[in-house]
């Protein structure tokens, strides 16, 4: 059975490599076009594009599927497509261009967290459970019928990067378990059930900490935004990235000023909403390297208030 692999970010490369290692015949790669990366905005090929070329596979780069791109896809002669975070909604003509269809690995249990950022949104919402869904693509956004589901828990203090890496391994196992029935055309498809929720792409604005919220909420946001775009706040005219932080459950005497930072018992704490405290562990001031919160705070003088 010949497979077209469609994906864009580094996490998709792990799935591509697993398919190749398992002996599946990959006839080509579909990925998004080069995009500007870094402060200098250097046009850079996607991680999947780079890996596809290393593997000697035909690579198609496309942010939309034109008639010409669809012809290229058809020319590869794939029987089915495996999709992992490609980032493009496919129209009916494209979906019909591959005989057995397009099968997507999605990092949530659908219909919860349809969309571009299911892992980040699940952590930010305080979810304790998630999983991976393998489903057949249709014209909607993550609305197609389900092939299989693999549940997983979200560990306390687990970042989005950590969880996504773990879910990729879960997804590989799910894909290997279900591909034989897809090959044999005996796969059973089940419609999604339940009320959907939506996981839009996260922005830098989503990552800004609001200290009127509870410390638990802010700790979840910090985990969800690690490593991209990274939680942050303002300190005067400068910004401060919050890399690691968690809710402090001990007791401490503190002022009523939201965002005020103070040191107690060797801990750096921030006053938050609901009379709660956020413990800062690792931070990164503007134009400096990451450092412990203690190192950062000890370099300050006078009252320190984050906004």
C-alpha positions as CSV (number, residue, x, y, z in Angstrom):
1,X,0.0,0.0,0.0
2,X,1.4,3.4,-1.1
3,X,1.2,6.3,1.4
4,X,1.4,10.0,0.9
5,X,2.6,11.7,4.1
6,X,1.3,15.2,4.8
7,X,2.7,17.3,7.7
8,X,4.7,20.4,8.5
9,X,6.3,20.7,12.0
10,X,9.0,18.7,13.7
11,X,6.5,16.6,15.6
12,X,5.2,15.2,12.3
13,X,8.8,14.1,11.4
14,X,8.7,11.6,14.2
15,X,5.6,10.0,12.7
16,X,7.1,10.0,9.2
17,X,10.2,8.3,10.5
18,X,8.2,5.7,12.3
19,X,6.2,4.9,9.2
20,X,9.4,4.5,7.2
21,X,11.1,2.4,9.9
22,X,8.0,0.1,10.0
23,X,8.4,-0.7,6.3
24,X,5.5,1.3,4.9
25,X,6.0,2.6,1.4
26,X,6.0,6.4,1.4
27,X,5.7,7.7,-2.1
28,X,6.0,11.4,-1.3
29,X,5.6,14.2,1.2
30,X,3.1,17.1,1.2
31,X,4.0,20.1,3.4
32,X,3.5,23.8,3.8
33,X,5.7,26.3,1.9
34,X,8.9,27.8,3.2
35,X,8.2,30.4,5.9
36,X,10.2,33.2,7.6
37,X,12.0,32.0,10.7
38,X,13.9,33.9,13.4
39,X,14.6,37.6,13.9
40,X,16.1,37.9,10.5
41,X,13.0,36.2,8.9
42,X,15.0,33.8,6.9
43,X,12.9,31.7,4.5
44,X,13.1,28.2,5.8
45,X,11.7,24.9,4.6
46,X,9.5,23.0,7.1
47,X,10.9,20.2,9.2
48,X,8.9,17.7,7.2
49,X,10.2,19.1,3.9
50,X,13.7,18.8,5.1
51,X,13.3,15.3,6.3
52,X,11.5,14.2,3.1
53,X,14.4,15.4,1.1
54,X,16.9,13.6,3.4
55,X,14.9,10.4,2.8
56,X,15.0,11.0,-1.0
57,X,11.2,11.4,-1.3
58,X,9.4,13.7,-3.7
59,X,8.3,16.8,-1.7
60,X,5.4,19.0,-2.6
61,X,5.2,22.4,-0.8
62,X,1.8,24.0,-0.9
63,X,-0.3,26.2,1.4
64,X,-3.3,25.8,-0.8
65,X,-4.2,22.9,-3.1
66,X,-4.5,24.3,-6.6
67,X,-5.3,22.2,-9.7
68,X,-1.6,21.9,-10.4
69,X,-0.8,20.7,-6.9
70,X,-3.6,18.2,-7.0
71,X,-2.2,16.8,-10.2
72,X,1.2,16.4,-8.6
73,X,-0.4,14.6,-5.7
74,X,-2.3,12.3,-8.0
75,X,0.9,11.5,-10.0
76,X,2.5,10.0,-6.9
77,X,0.0,7.1,-7.1
78,X,-0.7,7.0,-3.4
79,X,-3.4,4.6,-2.1
80,X,-4.0,6.6,1.0
81,X,-2.6,9.7,2.9
82,X,-1.5,10.0,6.5
83,X,-1.7,13.5,7.9
84,X,-0.1,15.0,10.9
85,X,-0.4,18.7,11.5
86,X,-0.3,19.7,7.8
87,X,-2.2,22.9,8.5
88,X,-4.4,23.1,5.4
89,X,-8.1,22.2,5.1
90,X,-8.6,20.1,2.0
91,X,-11.5,20.5,-0.4
92,X,-13.6,17.6,-1.8
93,X,-11.7,17.3,-5.0
94,X,-8.4,16.8,-3.1
95,X,-9.9,14.4,-0.6
96,X,-11.3,12.4,-3.6
97,X,-7.9,12.4,-5.4
98,X,-6.5,9.5,-3.2
99,X,-8.5,6.3,-3.5
100,X,-8.7,5.2,0.2
101,X,-8.8,8.7,1.7
102,X,-6.8,10.9,4.0
103,X,-6.3,9.8,7.6
104,X,-5.3,12.4,10.2
105,X,-3.7,12.0,13.6
106,X,-5.1,14.6,15.9
107,X,-3.7,15.3,19.4
108,X,-7.0,15.3,21.4
109,X,-10.0,13.1,21.8
110,X,-12.4,14.6,19.2
111,X,-14.7,16.4,19.1
112,X,-12.9,18.2,22.0
113,X,-10.3,20.7,20.9
114,X,-10.8,20.7,17.1
115,X,-8.3,23.0,15.5
116,X,-4.6,24.0,15.3
117,X,-3.5,23.9,19.0
118,X,-5.3,21.1,20.9
119,X,-2.4,20.4,23.3
120,X,-1.9,24.0,24.3
121,X,-5.6,24.7,24.7
122,X,-6.1,21.5,26.8
123,X,-3.3,22.4,29.2
124,X,-4.4,26.1,29.4
125,X,-7.9,24.9,30.3
126,X,-6.7,22.8,33.1
127,X,-7.6,19.4,31.4
128,X,-6.2,16.4,33.1
129,X,-7.0,13.9,30.3
130,X,-6.5,14.0,26.6
131,X,-5.4,11.5,23.9
132,X,-4.9,11.0,20.2
133,X,-7.6,10.5,17.6
134,X,-7.1,8.9,14.2
135,X,-9.9,9.9,11.8
136,X,-10.7,10.2,8.2
137,X,-10.6,13.7,6.8
138,X,-13.7,15.4,5.4
139,X,-14.2,19.0,4.3
140,X,-14.7,20.3,7.8
141,X,-12.1,21.2,10.4
142,X,-11.4,18.0,12.3
143,X,-15.0,16.8,11.8
144,X,-14.5,13.5,10.0
145,X,-15.4,10.0,11.2
146,X,-13.2,8.3,13.8
147,X,-11.1,5.2,13.1
148,X,-9.6,4.9,16.6
149,X,-8.8,6.7,19.9
150,X,-5.9,6.3,22.3
151,X,-6.5,8.1,25.7
152,X,-3.7,9.6,27.7
153,X,-3.5,11.6,31.0
154,X,-1.9,15.0,31.3
155,X,0.8,15.0,34.0
156,X,0.9,17.8,36.6
157,X,3.5,20.4,35.6
158,X,3.8,18.9,32.1
159,X,4.6,21.5,29.4
160,X,3.0,21.5,25.9
161,X,6.3,20.4,24.4
162,X,6.5,17.5,26.8
163,X,2.9,16.4,26.3
164,X,3.1,16.7,22.5
165,X,6.2,14.5,22.3
166,X,4.5,11.9,24.4
167,X,1.3,12.0,22.4
168,X,3.3,11.6,19.2
169,X,4.5,8.2,20.5
170,X,0.9,7.3,21.4
171,X,-0.2,8.3,17.9
172,X,2.4,6.2,16.3
173,X,1.2,3.1,18.2
174,X,-2.4,4.0,17.3
175,X,-1.5,4.4,13.6
176,X,0.4,1.1,13.5
177,X,-2.6,-0.7,15.1
178,X,-5.2,0.7,12.7
179,X,-3.3,0.8,9.3
180,X,-3.8,-2.9,8.7
181,X,-7.6,-2.6,8.7
182,X,-7.3,0.5,6.5
183,X,-5.2,-1.5,4.1
184,X,-7.7,-4.3,4.1
185,X,-10.6,-1.9,3.7
186,X,-12.3,-3.4,6.8
187,X,-11.9,-0.3,8.9
188,X,-15.0,0.8,10.9
189,X,-15.7,4.5,10.9
190,X,-17.7,6.1,13.8
191,X,-19.2,9.5,13.7
192,X,-17.9,12.0,16.4
193,X,-20.2,12.3,19.4
194,X,-20.5,15.1,22.0
195,X,-20.2,18.8,22.0
196,X,-17.1,20.2,20.2
197,X,-14.7,22.7,21.6
198,X,-12.2,24.6,19.5
199,X,-8.4,25.0,19.7
200,X,-7.5,28.1,17.7
201,X,-3.8,28.8,17.1
202,X,-2.1,30.4,20.1
203,X,-0.7,33.9,19.8
204,X,1.7,36.0,21.8
205,X,-1.4,37.8,23.2
206,X,-2.7,34.5,24.5
207,X,0.6,34.0,26.4
208,X,0.5,37.3,28.3
209,X,-0.1,36.6,32.0
210,X,-2.9,38.5,33.7
211,X,-2.2,38.5,37.4
212,X,-5.8,39.2,38.3
213,X,-6.4,35.5,37.5
214,X,-5.7,32.7,39.9
215,X,-2.2,31.3,40.2
216,X,-3.5,27.9,39.1
217,X,-4.8,29.4,35.9
218,X,-1.5,31.2,35.3
219,X,0.5,28.1,36.0
220,X,-1.5,26.2,33.4
221,X,-1.0,29.0,30.8
222,X,2.7,29.0,31.5
223,X,2.9,25.2,30.9
224,X,0.7,25.5,27.8
225,X,2.8,28.2,26.2
226,X,6.1,26.4,26.7
227,X,8.0,26.5,24.4
228,X,6.1,28.6,21.9
229,X,5.2,31.5,22.2
230,X,6.2,31.3,25.9
231,X,4.3,33.0,28.7
232,X,5.3,36.6,29.4
233,X,4.5,39.7,31.3
234,X,5.7,43.3,31.6
235,X,8.1,44.8,34.1
236,X,8.0,48.5,33.5
237,X,9.1,49.1,30.0
238,X,10.6,45.6,29.6
239,X,9.1,42.2,29.1
240,X,9.9,39.1,31.2
241,X,9.4,35.6,29.9
242,X,8.1,33.1,32.4
243,X,9.5,29.7,31.5
244,X,8.6,27.6,34.5
245,X,6.2,28.4,37.3
246,X,3.6,26.6,39.5
247,X,0.9,27.4,42.0
248,X,2.3,27.9,45.5
249,X,0.1,26.0,48.0
250,X,1.8,27.2,51.2
251,X,1.0,30.2,53.3
252,X,2.7,33.6,53.1
253,X,2.1,37.1,54.2
254,X,1.8,39.4,51.2
255,X,0.4,42.7,50.0
256,X,-2.9,43.1,48.2
257,X,-1.1,44.4,45.1
258,X,-1.6,42.1,42.1
259,X,1.6,41.2,40.4
260,X,3.9,42.1,43.3
261,X,6.9,39.8,43.5
262,X,8.5,38.9,46.9
263,X,10.9,36.4,48.4
264,X,9.8,34.1,51.2
265,X,11.7,31.0,52.5
266,X,13.9,30.8,49.4
267,X,11.0,31.1,47.0
268,X,10.1,33.8,44.5
269,X,6.3,34.4,44.7
270,X,3.9,36.6,42.8
271,X,0.6,37.8,44.2
272,X,-2.3,36.7,42.0
273,X,-6.1,36.8,41.9
274,X,-8.3,34.8,44.3
275,X,-5.6,35.4,47.0
276,X,-3.3,32.9,45.4
277,X,0.4,32.8,44.8
278,X,2.4,31.8,41.8
279,X,6.0,30.6,42.4
280,X,8.4,31.6,39.7
281,X,11.1,29.0,38.9
282,X,12.8,30.0,35.6
283,X,12.5,33.4,33.8
284,X,14.1,35.2,31.0
285,X,14.5,39.0,31.0
286,X,14.6,40.9,27.8
287,X,17.9,40.5,25.8
288,X,19.2,38.0,28.4
289,X,19.6,34.3,28.9
290,X,17.2,32.2,30.9
291,X,18.0,32.1,34.6
292,X,16.5,31.0,37.9
293,X,13.9,33.3,39.3
294,X,16.1,33.7,42.4
295,X,19.0,34.9,40.3
296,X,16.7,37.4,38.6
297,X,15.0,38.7,41.7
298,X,18.3,39.1,43.6
299,X,19.4,41.4,40.9
300,X,16.5,43.7,41.5
301,X,16.1,46.5,44.1
302,X,13.0,48.1,45.5
303,X,9.5,47.0,44.8
304,X,9.0,44.6,41.9
305,X,5.6,44.5,40.3
306,X,4.7,42.5,37.2
307,X,1.8,43.5,34.9
